[in-house]
Amino acid sequence: MHISRTGRGVAASTAATAALAVAALATAPLAGVTTAAPAAVPHTKAVPAIAGHTLVRDVASPLSSEQCQAKWHIACYNPLQYRTAYDLNALYRKGITGKGRTIVIVDSFGSPTIQHDLDVYSKQFGLRSTKVNVVKWGKVPVFDPKNSDMTGWAGETTLDVEMAHAVAPDAKIVLVETAVAETEGVTGLPEMMDAEKYMIDHGVGDVISQSFGATEDTFPGFGKGDFSSIKKLRYAFQDANRKHVTVLASSGDGGATDLKADGKTYYNKRVNSWPSSDPLVTSIGGTQLHLDDKGRRVKPDSVYNDYGSGGGGQSHVFSRPAFQNGVKNVVGARRGTPDVSLAAAVNGGAWIYSSYDPTAIGWDVTGGTSEASPLFSGIIALADQAAGHRVGNINEALYALSAHHDKSTGIVDVNDGTNNSYEGVTGYKAVNGYDMATGVGTVDALRFVPALARASHRG
């Protein structure tokens, strides 16, 4: 047992084109911009949200929740439990499995064993596996299992791919592996945005999942009120908005605060992180599920707050977008996060399988909002299939559905009074309606998927 708290979407008519594009991309690395930034410029680093949120490592085979409670005093969940908890099985019986849709996952370095690991994961739980199309963006270095940055991102990659597949078993998965380089005072983010824009422009993907972020305050110029270093990175999201590609991002694991540039210490005030805070992105927060071994709830969901806490609060860069006008009494004049939440608690973490580190092959229990974003990407792939087109930017539809306060929308309020206070910084409580602990709440996919499909604009 390892405990650490260190910080760390294609339409059917274009499916063939997208498949050809993926095949072409996968055959050769793509060059990204690799100009080094001046030494005097502070460096904001893209951090995988998974880091520091793995409690159990190297187990020979996954255990039941009851066994995890007895052995480690935490709950642990498998994909079959998630399928019951989020009411997914009835959708599968109707043929809504993500078929014909593509999820794009972006991670630095990736994992050299991702296909094998997904195959093992799928077989363990009786799921069909799927091919992971790997695209290398830039000169991705040879994987070194002794490099902690690489293994951190490999863990993130594993979680992202396995969670997306768990929810949308027939969706195609494209994994974009980026080479980290320093550009414009930030580390890794320009390469990620370049890669995302290329995927969007070439029709690869209906939904993009981003399980990484950097605190707004750490971007160059922030302290002087100059937000250009963030706003210059928005081009991929603007492109996605035009092309009706859904973009998701983890809200972070620092509650109402987040990490400083050193990646280890937290701000002693409320802060937010990008890309989650971007109004063109759907911010995915975290909940704690309370399930029995069959995946049935034994009590309502609460806010993720254990070995991390669901990120949420006001952006200090972006003003309130129109889609949040209905919750201005909560968010004020600023963009508020998260928008919606799924499973993220470490106590109630997900079983994943990995073999990228030869010294730690086996099953882990891990959590964080890096789990929630790929889970929700699967939900979007299901909605795309149900709609027969990309649902695109869902934020307007999400808040409109929430405003109905009707169970038929599939939005389930999280309102048990728990909060995302963390590291001494007072957070926000889960109360009736929208809040900055879990957003509009969580979802019952059997109702939410068709409701979102109906509410979305054709793209």
Secondary structure, 3 states (H helix, E strand, C coil): CCCCCCCCCCCHHHHHHHHHHHHHHHHCCECCCCCCCCCCCCCEECEECCCCCEEEEEECCCCCHHHHHHHHCCCEECHHHHHHHCCCHHHHHCCCCCCCCEEEEEEECCCCCHHHHHHHHHHHCCCCCCCEEEEEECCCCCCCCCCHHHHHHHHHHHHHHHHHHHHCCCCEEEEEEECCCEECCEECHHHHHHHHHHHHHCCCCCEEEECEEEEHHHCCCHHHCCCHHHHCCCHHHHHHHHHCCEEEEECCCECCCCECCCCCCECCCCCCEECCCCCCCEEEEEEECCECCCCCECCCCEECECCCECCCEEEEEEECCHHHHHHHHHHCCEEEECCEEEECCCCCEEEEEECCCCCCCEEEEECCHHHHHHHHHHHHHHHHHHHCCCCCCCHHHHHHHHHCCCHHHCEECCCCCCECCECCECCCECCCCCECCCECCEECHHHHHHHHHHHCCCC
